[in-house]
């Protein structure tokens, strides 16, 4: 079974802090994604990566950056956390090519105080 | 802004009743996927539809992709309490890797 592991289930940070959310997948997937999930808004794409060191902005990239130095790891960085970034963050991966099924991690509930 | 809308946002049904959620995109999609998220869980892939007018069935679940590839539906026949959760559609924009998720429909099944 594909496993997508997010480093923390719950995280509490202060406004202005730099925050790192880590995601690791163990199935050699090409594509990795970061979404945030908010009630009534569904899942919104922040960034995605289709190869090592390659990244592309999603629909809401402002205030975020990403890093993919190794194929299995995709990090989401909040340079200066703000209260409106309080949310559930979901990482996902897909094999690539014609296999586009997304596998999700369990999510990180981030609270910015 | 959000370009894939789902209706209804919430649905409460009695066990045994049918349920349908609808997904509408403002643009043509390459394909559409459906996911189920149980309360407290993460989205889990159900199915992918690629062809215009495609219909697929999984036991009591029937999925349709519209002729214009702009809308889709998920129909559950004779709901059970295990069907509880939020159902999301996710459409891929033509020419990109981006999957845009719908707003989701939260289903409650009353025993």
Interface residues (C-beta under 8 A of the other chain):
Chain A: X31 X33 X35 X40 X41 X42 X43 X44 X45 X48 X50 X56 X58 X59 X90 X92 X100 X101 X102 X103 X104 X105 X106 X107
Chain B: X2 X4 X6 X9 X31 X33 X35 X41 X42 X43 X44 X45 X48 X88 X90 X92 X97 X98 X99 X100 X101 X102 X103 X104
